[in-house]
Amino acid sequence: MSEAITSVLEENRSFEPPAGHQGYIPSLAAYEALKARFSDDFDGTWGDLAGQHLLWREPFTRVLNREKAPFFHWFEGGMLNVSENCLDRHVAAGLGKRTAIVWEGEAGQVRRISYTELLADVCRAANAMRELGIKAGDRVVIYMPMIPEAAVAMLACSRIGAIHSVVFGAFSSLALRDRIEDAGARLVITADGGSRRGAVYALKPNVDEALSEGCHTVRHVLLVRHGGNEVPTVPGRDIDWHQALNVQPAECEPLAVESEHPLFILYTSGSTGKPKGILHTTAGYLLWSRLTMCWSFDFNPAEDLFWCTADIGWITGHTYSVYGPLCCGGTTLMYEGVPTWPDAGRIWKICEDHAVSIFYTAPTAIRALIKAGDEWPAKYDLSSLRVLGTVGEPINPEAWMWYYRVIGKEKLPIVDTWWQTETGGHMIAPLPFATPTKPGSATLPLPGIDAAVVDEFGHTVIGDGGLLVLRQPWPSMLRGIWGDEKRYVDTYWRKFGSRYYFAGDGARIDEDGYFWIMGRVDDVLNVSGHRLGTMEIESALVSHHQVAEAAVVGRPDELKGEGICAFVVLKGEFTEGLAAALRAHVVSQIGAIARPDDIRFANSLPKTRSGKIMRRLLRDIAAGREITDDISTLEDQTVIEQLQQRV
Ligand code: 6R9
């Protein structure tokens, strides 16, 4: 068991929520009451919330249809539009002058975009996309830096019923091509380049490279000029974003779509080689993005400045940089650049300069900030902060305590939110002004969410570790894997006979009913809060001409949570510089986030008699731990020694 997990198991500190503020859900009693409403009338309660929180063009006639489970249908009969919910209704309510997006660039430039302006931009972009032939149901890939145009592009898709698929800007051209092809995208929206560590990196050439083979569905590329870097363009195919928008009217009637109309596809890693396109639909996703802003963050759109540091290439950026805050009519901050640039005080400087009140980041960022030293936050006035959130991986109690003490001055609630790309929004999280917190625990399921820890047979376990499941559907649940119904059923529902959603995480529930997430139980790594499949990296490695076989495992990493260790068997002789070449190869196949930290070579890989790679043994070797597996049956004992050598 890793040290982080052991210390989580021994953690027994508890902190009361801050007093003196009436939160959205103000007390544990109110939480219990809301939970009781769900137990008494599950469908009715969801229906009431959907009626109150969303703007409907046609009211829904049925809350939840379970007939085709695990393909659930929410809010049947209802018609609505996401961009209308995020923009028009706030403008209509007289909030047009309110800032929707505050954007800061790495060089310190600031843009403030009001709801009126954002609506006009989204309409122009929607009109421009229509003129390029994009219709409801068409897929649009967005490959962009963290700039407001990325949010405009997402909202513009939703305005005309197109399905967006955002691909993280650090993914390679090959990873981009796979996603464009799998989604069958008609349009790619990209930028010339973005900023990173004081320099401009190019994005557009990756799109050109991706489109140079296959991708026959793509008709056009919309190009945002942002980085100022020279990029080649293909006449007829590539269209300048600003030129295209400028000639369009600032009005575009939002297309009302059915509740279950697809809103977006987001690719994420699973335990097999091919990334899966997680499908989210309109009404349920939007409802939960708004409700969790209220419940987990106590978001007050009239006063708060909300900053979620996640890139829009991840689900956290979708739900909490764009849809959640905007659906509430509040202000969201976007920062484009490295959080420690030009120095480790940048994050805290942004918090001070813009008076950020709710701050949401990942444990890996917190650990990097701890390492930089307490003098950095000490330089800035952080008194505007009132809620601190974390997401993406288990937070070790030491990092939690630092966040609480040094940033929160022991006065602010720490909201540790457990959820996944598949869940659309938070599932387990404290209510900041109601739930007592324990360092390292995501605390309790949100109202309406039926989370449990079960054994292999689906029986509830209390006290011991088990598998984390969700026993009831929820509105923002994934509706499938794009183009692969079978994989959806097999991955999430097969294990417990279509009754429970299987999350792929291990967890434990303590005597107070608190959830302690213990990490993935499948072959998925969590590197700096980014999900990566071991098989994905293995297939990248074996696609190199010198590699015969490869196995990839995670190993504990102080900063990144998990590091990547690759064990490689070569086809021929070892050649000088091979480890570096293999690293570069993986980066070109997937992206920089998948670069192995450690590559080890051997004549063969340790396997069981049935031929399975002994992954637990490899994990022990990678972590430098004592070997607990029985290795007496291994044909070649020297392999272990070879694998223990670092190159
Ligand atoms: C939102 C997001 C999902 C996986 C998930 C789990 C891990 C996320 C966590 C957490 C412990 C938390 N995870 N939040 N583990 N505590 N608060 O991160 O989505 O990229 O799909 O990753 O991340 O292992 O299964 P995604």
Residues whose N, C-alpha, C, O or C-beta is under 5 A from the ligand:
A	BS01	6R9	T390 V391 G392 E393 P394 I395 D416 T417 W418 W419 Q420 T421 A442 A503 D505 I517 G519 R520 G529 R531
